[in-house]
Amino acid sequence: MTAAHRKIIHIDMDAFYASVEQLDFPELRNKPLAVGGSEIRGVISAASYEARKFGVRSAMSGKLAIKKCPELIFVKPRFDRYKEVSQQIRAIFLEYTDLVEPLSLDEAFLDVTINKKNLKSATNIAEEIRRKIFETTGLTASAGISVNKFLAKIASDYNKPNGQKTIRPEEIIPFLDALEIKRFFGVGKKTCEKMYHLGIFTGSDLRMKSIDFLEEHFGNSGLHFYQLARGISNSPVVPNRLPKSIGAERTFTENFTSIIPLQDKLKDVCEEVSIRLQKRNLSGKTLTLKIKYSDFTLQTKSTTLPYYISSYDLLLDTALDLLANSDLKTSVRLIGIQISNLNINQKKAEYVQLKFRF
């Protein structure tokens, strides 16, 4: 079946983490709420819609958030609870199709071209799913419906919260022409600024540019942007998408200027990554150390080994070697590691001699 005949739904839960907290704790309802972070430090994972009215957003520092909203309430994230609710939502998706591609705990793509209930209208399916999610969990969701993932993703954000939008085939070009370029899924901040400098502010502006012009200014992404302006995206919905990397990080309650406490913090991070790898029966060759300083500048250092690793000992040894060879600039507020170059496509496992630390 061609991409033009697909029926794709993107379901996006509304302020998921914050909404779960407000659901479980009625005293938090209708109040500006931030999950994660604090008045002193840390980064916000999610903000309720009451907090968003003040300009509070995810990935914002807690210090800035409290300036924008002095009444902001901070709560610690409860990821086990969020995962529990996410699994309830996933079960609803699977009532309609097995072609479910989760993007995170709170959003997923569904291909309902051929569905288990033999329903012809993807719009009606989205309405049913949103209603079942509310009846089952007490939470609201928004949905986007169209012929591909790109358009469905944009549409789901159009009538948030607790709404949905369908972009039918004949509506694709008029819809994209009028859309601000910053709202195109996949156009980040730097790319957006570059497009502004080139006089590209809307989808119509982008569609007027030739492939040659776009490739000249955006390289290999030129053809991609040319197709997006026309609503062309052939990426299928892929269930159980395998990860490209596994990682973990820690943000500290106080900044560190010495390598000694960082070595200790790496133990917790490596233990978490090892558990995640072994749960998925994965290992990797490339380890990247991530260091974020108090001024929010980021430093990374990587090494690629000749063999795959997943054990705590080998992860820690490799991470400590990278840390020892990193020139610390100022005080450190976050440290993390990421394992990539995974053995997903390996038919045979590769083994290494066990390494013991004394």
C-alpha positions as CSV (number, residue, x, y, z in Angstrom):
1,M,0.0,0.0,0.0
2,T,1.4,3.4,-0.9
3,A,2.0,6.1,1.6
4,A,-0.7,8.2,0.0
5,H,-3.4,5.7,1.1
6,R,-2.2,5.2,4.7
7,K,-4.3,6.3,7.6
8,I,-2.0,7.4,10.4
9,I,-2.9,8.7,13.9
10,H,-0.6,10.4,16.3
11,I,-1.8,10.3,19.9
12,D,-0.2,12.8,22.3
13,M,-1.2,12.9,26.0
14,D,-1.8,16.3,27.4
15,A,0.9,17.4,29.9
16,F,1.2,13.8,30.7
17,Y,3.5,13.7,33.8
18,A,1.8,16.8,35.3
19,S,-1.7,15.5,34.5
20,V,-0.9,12.2,36.3
21,E,0.2,14.1,39.4
22,Q,-3.0,16.2,39.4
23,L,-5.1,13.1,38.9
24,D,-3.5,11.2,41.8
25,F,-3.4,14.2,44.1
26,P,-6.6,16.3,43.9
27,E,-5.0,19.1,45.9
28,L,-2.7,19.8,42.9
29,R,-5.6,20.2,40.4
30,N,-6.0,23.6,38.7
31,K,-2.7,24.8,40.1
32,P,0.6,25.6,38.3
33,L,2.7,22.5,38.6
34,A,6.2,21.4,37.5
35,V,7.4,17.8,37.5
36,G,11.1,17.7,38.3
37,G,13.5,20.6,39.0
38,S,13.3,22.8,42.1
39,E,13.5,26.5,43.1
40,I,17.3,26.1,43.4
41,R,18.4,23.9,40.5
42,G,17.4,21.1,38.2
43,V,15.5,21.0,34.9
44,I,11.7,20.7,34.6
45,S,10.5,17.5,32.9
46,A,6.9,18.6,32.5
47,A,4.6,21.6,33.3
48,S,0.8,21.7,33.8
49,Y,-1.2,23.9,31.5
50,E,-1.8,26.2,34.5
51,A,2.0,26.7,34.7
52,R,2.3,27.1,30.9
53,K,0.2,30.2,31.0
54,F,3.1,31.8,32.9
55,G,5.6,30.7,30.3
56,V,6.9,27.6,32.2
57,R,8.0,24.9,29.9
58,S,9.7,21.5,30.0
59,A,13.5,21.6,29.8
60,M,13.5,25.0,31.6
61,S,15.6,25.4,34.7
62,G,13.7,25.4,38.0
63,K,15.3,28.7,38.9
64,L,13.9,30.5,35.8
65,A,10.5,28.8,36.1
66,I,10.0,30.1,39.7
67,K,10.8,33.6,38.4
68,K,8.1,33.3,35.8
69,C,5.6,31.8,38.2
70,P,6.3,32.4,41.9
71,E,3.3,30.2,42.9
72,L,4.8,27.2,41.0
73,I,4.6,23.9,42.8
74,F,7.5,21.4,42.2
75,V,6.9,17.7,42.6
76,K,9.4,14.8,42.1
77,P,8.8,12.6,39.1
78,R,7.3,9.1,39.6
79,F,8.4,7.3,36.5
80,D,7.0,3.9,37.6
81,R,3.6,5.4,37.9
82,Y,3.9,7.1,34.5
83,K,5.0,3.8,33.0
84,E,2.0,2.1,34.6
85,V,-0.5,4.5,33.0
86,S,1.4,4.4,29.7
87,Q,0.9,0.7,29.6
88,Q,-2.9,1.1,30.1
89,I,-2.9,3.5,27.2
90,R,-0.8,1.2,25.0
91,A,-3.3,-1.6,25.6
92,I,-6.1,0.6,24.2
93,F,-4.0,1.3,21.1
94,L,-3.5,-2.4,20.6
95,E,-7.3,-3.0,20.5
96,Y,-7.3,-1.2,17.1
97,T,-3.9,-2.1,15.5
98,D,-0.7,-3.9,16.1
99,L,1.1,-1.2,14.2
100,V,1.9,1.0,17.1
101,E,5.2,3.0,17.3
102,P,5.8,4.5,20.7
103,L,7.9,7.7,20.7
104,S,7.9,8.0,24.5
105,L,5.6,7.2,27.4
106,D,3.1,9.8,26.4
107,E,2.9,9.6,22.6
108,A,2.7,7.1,19.7
109,F,1.9,6.7,16.1
110,L,-0.8,4.2,15.0
111,D,-1.3,2.9,11.5
112,V,-5.1,2.2,11.3
113,T,-5.3,1.7,7.5
114,I,-6.3,-1.8,8.1
115,N,-7.5,-2.1,11.7
116,K,-8.9,-4.8,14.0
117,K,-12.4,-3.3,14.2
118,N,-12.7,-2.8,10.4
119,L,-13.6,0.9,10.8
120,K,-13.2,3.0,7.7
121,S,-12.8,6.4,9.4
122,A,-9.4,7.1,11.1
123,T,-11.0,10.3,12.5
124,N,-13.7,8.2,14.3
125,I,-11.0,5.8,15.5
126,A,-9.1,8.6,17.1
127,E,-12.2,9.9,18.8
128,E,-12.9,6.4,20.2
129,I,-9.3,6.0,21.4
130,R,-9.3,9.4,23.2
131,R,-12.6,8.6,24.8
132,K,-11.4,5.2,26.0
133,I,-8.2,6.8,27.4
134,F,-10.3,9.2,29.4
135,E,-12.7,6.5,30.7
136,T,-9.8,4.2,31.6
137,T,-7.3,6.7,33.1
138,G,-9.1,9.9,33.7
139,L,-6.6,11.7,31.4
140,T,-7.1,13.6,28.2
141,A,-5.2,13.1,24.9
142,S,-5.0,15.0,21.7
143,A,-4.8,13.4,18.2
144,G,-3.6,14.2,14.7
145,I,-4.9,12.2,11.7
146,S,-3.5,12.2,8.2
147,V,-1.8,10.2,5.5
148,N,1.7,10.1,7.1
149,K,3.5,10.5,10.4
150,F,4.8,14.0,9.6
151,L,1.4,15.4,9.0
152,A,-0.3,13.5,11.9
153,K,2.4,14.8,14.3
154,I,1.8,18.4,13.3
155,A,-2.0,17.9,13.4
156,S,-1.9,16.5,17.0
157,D,-0.5,19.8,18.3
158,Y,-3.1,21.9,16.5
159,N,-6.1,21.7,18.8
160,K,-4.3,20.9,22.1
161,P,-5.4,20.1,24.8
162,N,-8.1,17.5,24.5
163,G,-8.7,18.0,20.8
164,Q,-7.9,16.5,17.5
165,K,-7.4,17.5,13.9
166,T,-7.6,15.6,10.6
167,I,-5.7,16.7,7.5
168,R,-7.3,15.1,4.5
169,P,-5.4,14.6,1.3
170,E,-7.0,17.5,-0.5
171,E,-6.2,19.8,2.5
172,I,-2.4,19.0,2.7
173,I,-1.0,21.7,0.5
174,P,-3.3,24.6,1.8
175,F,-2.6,23.5,5.4
176,L,1.2,23.4,5.0
177,D,1.3,26.6,2.9
178,A,-0.2,28.6,5.8
179,L,1.8,26.9,8.5
180,E,4.6,28.8,10.2
181,I,7.9,27.1,9.4
182,K,8.8,26.8,13.1
183,R,5.8,24.5,13.5
184,F,7.1,22.0,11.0
185,F,8.0,18.8,12.8
186,G,11.8,18.3,12.5
187,V,12.7,21.9,12.0
188,G,14.7,22.8,15.0
189,K,15.7,26.2,16.4
190,K,18.9,26.6,14.4
191,T,17.4,25.4,11.1
192,C,14.4,27.7,11.7
193,E,16.7,30.7,12.2
194,K,18.6,29.8,9.0
195,M,15.3,29.6,7.1
196,Y,14.3,33.0,8.4
197,H,17.5,34.5,7.0
198,L,16.7,32.9,3.7
199,G,13.2,34.5,3.6
200,I,11.4,31.2,4.5
201,F,8.7,31.9,7.1
202,T,5.9,29.6,6.0
203,G,5.3,26.3,4.3
204,S,4.4,28.3,1.1
205,D,7.8,30.0,1.2
206,L,9.5,26.7,1.5
207,R,7.5,25.1,-1.3
208,M,8.5,27.9,-3.6
209,K,12.2,27.0,-3.2
210,S,13.8,24.6,-5.7
211,I,15.6,21.4,-4.8
212,D,18.9,23.0,-6.0
213,F,18.4,26.0,-3.7
214,L,17.5,23.9,-0.7
215,E,20.4,21.4,-1.3
216,E,22.8,24.4,-1.7
217,H,21.8,25.8,1.7
218,F,20.9,22.6,3.7
219,G,23.0,19.9,2.0
220,N,21.6,16.4,2.3
221,S,18.5,17.7,4.1
222,G,17.5,19.8,1.1
223,L,15.5,17.1,-0.6
224,H,13.9,16.2,2.8
225,F,12.6,19.8,3.2
226,Y,11.5,19.9,-0.4
227,Q,9.3,16.9,0.2
228,L,8.0,18.1,3.6
229,A,6.7,21.3,2.0
230,R,4.6,19.0,-0.2
231,G,3.5,16.7,2.6
232,I,5.6,13.9,1.3
233,S,6.9,11.5,4.0
234,N,7.1,7.7,3.4
235,S,8.3,6.7,6.8
236,P,6.2,3.7,7.9
237,V,4.9,3.1,11.4
238,V,7.4,0.7,13.0
239,P,6.3,-1.2,16.1
240,N,8.9,-1.9,18.8
241,R,11.5,0.4,17.2
242,L,14.9,-0.6,18.5
243,P,16.9,2.0,20.3
244,K,20.1,3.5,18.7
245,S,21.6,4.2,22.2
246,I,21.0,3.6,25.9
247,G,22.0,6.1,28.5
248,A,21.5,7.7,31.9
249,E,22.6,10.9,33.7
250,R,22.5,12.6,37.1
251,T,22.0,16.2,37.9
252,F,23.6,17.1,41.3
253,T,22.1,19.1,44.1
254,E,25.4,20.9,44.4
255,N,28.1,21.6,41.9
256,F,31.4,19.6,42.0
257,T,34.8,21.0,41.2
258,S,36.8,17.8,42.0
259,I,37.0,14.6,40.0
260,I,36.7,12.4,43.1
261,P,32.9,12.9,43.7
262,L,32.3,12.6,40.0
263,Q,33.9,9.2,40.0
264,D,31.5,8.2,42.7
265,K,28.5,9.5,40.8
266,L,29.5,7.6,37.7
267,K,29.0,4.3,39.6
268,D,25.3,5.0,39.9
269,V,25.0,6.0,36.3
270,C,26.9,3.0,35.0
271,E,24.8,0.7,37.2
272,E,21.6,2.1,35.7
273,V,22.9,1.8,32.1
274,S,24.1,-1.7,32.7
275,I,20.6,-2.8,34.0
276,R,18.9,-1.1,31.0
277,L,21.2,-2.9,28.5
278,Q,20.9,-6.3,30.1
279,K,17.1,-6.0,30.3
280,R,17.0,-5.6,26.5
281,N,19.8,-8.1,26.0
282,L,21.9,-5.4,24.3
283,S,25.5,-4.3,24.5
284,G,27.5,-1.6,22.7
285,K,30.9,-0.6,21.5
286,T,30.8,3.2,21.7
287,L,30.7,4.9,25.1
288,T,30.1,8.7,25.4
289,L,30.7,10.6,28.6
290,K,28.6,13.7,29.0
291,I,29.6,16.6,31.4
292,K,27.4,19.7,31.9
293,Y,29.0,22.6,33.8
294,S,27.4,25.2,36.1
295,D,27.2,27.7,33.2
296,F,25.2,25.0,31.2
297,T,28.0,24.5,28.7
298,L,28.3,20.8,27.6
299,Q,31.3,18.7,27.1
300,T,31.3,15.2,25.6
301,K,34.1,12.6,25.1
302,S,33.7,9.3,23.3
303,T,35.6,6.1,22.8
304,T,34.8,3.1,20.5
305,L,36.0,-0.3,21.8
306,P,36.9,-3.3,19.6
307,Y,34.3,-5.4,21.5
308,Y,30.8,-5.0,22.9
309,I,30.2,-4.3,26.6
310,S,27.2,-4.2,28.9
311,S,28.5,-5.2,32.3
312,Y,28.8,-2.7,35.1
313,D,32.5,-3.2,35.6
314,L,33.4,-2.6,31.9
315,L,31.1,0.4,31.6
316,L,32.6,1.9,34.7
317,D,36.2,1.3,33.7
318,T,35.6,2.8,30.3
319,A,33.7,5.8,31.7
320,L,36.4,6.5,34.4
321,D,39.1,6.4,31.7
322,L,37.2,9.1,29.7
323,L,36.7,11.1,32.9
324,A,40.4,11.0,33.8
325,N,41.3,12.3,30.3
326,S,38.7,15.1,30.4
327,D,40.0,18.6,31.3
328,L,37.4,19.9,33.8
329,K,36.8,23.5,33.1
330,T,34.5,24.8,35.9
331,S,32.2,23.3,38.5
332,V,30.1,20.3,37.2
333,R,26.3,20.1,37.6
334,L,25.5,16.9,35.6
335,I,27.3,13.8,34.5
336,G,26.0,11.0,32.3
337,I,27.0,8.2,29.9
338,Q,25.5,6.9,26.7
339,I,26.2,3.5,24.9
340,S,25.7,3.4,21.2
341,N,26.9,1.3,18.2
342,L,24.7,-1.4,19.7
343,N,24.7,-5.1,18.8
344,I,21.2,-5.0,17.4
345,N,22.1,-6.4,14.0
346,Q,24.7,-8.9,15.2
347,K,24.0,-12.5,14.5
348,K,26.7,-13.7,16.8
349,A,27.5,-12.4,20.2
350,E,31.0,-11.2,20.7
351,Y,32.7,-12.0,24.0
352,V,35.5,-10.4,25.9
353,Q,37.7,-11.7,28.6
354,L,36.3,-10.8,32.0
355,K,38.0,-7.8,33.6
356,F,38.4,-7.5,37.3
357,R,39.0,-4.3,39.2
358,F,41.1,-4.5,42.3
